[in-house]
């Protein structure tokens, strides 16, 4: 492959290609963190405290409902560890949304 050509064939300077690769790696890591937090911490906590029985249409809906229930329960019980886990879950969601928005914005400009 010629230097400066990305995997999909567009000509890019090497710096732009590295930004693409970093964005993809970051997105992949975020996609691993969210299900782990949900399945290992948030979902069991919700089930243990009487919540978590609201099925959703997909992962995001189910995880968001469980996150809300776990967050409310943790605040009511004063469970600092779960409050931090719920905040981390929210921050990871926001970072993922920001990266998605920036990638869409970057893709809309001609190269």
ABEGO torsion letter per residue (X at the ends): XBBGBBAAGBBBBAAAAAAAAAAAAAAAAAAAAAAAAAAAAAAAAAAAAGBGABBBABAAAAAAAAAAAAAAAAAAAGBAAAAAAAAAAAAAAAAAAAAAAAAAAAAABBX
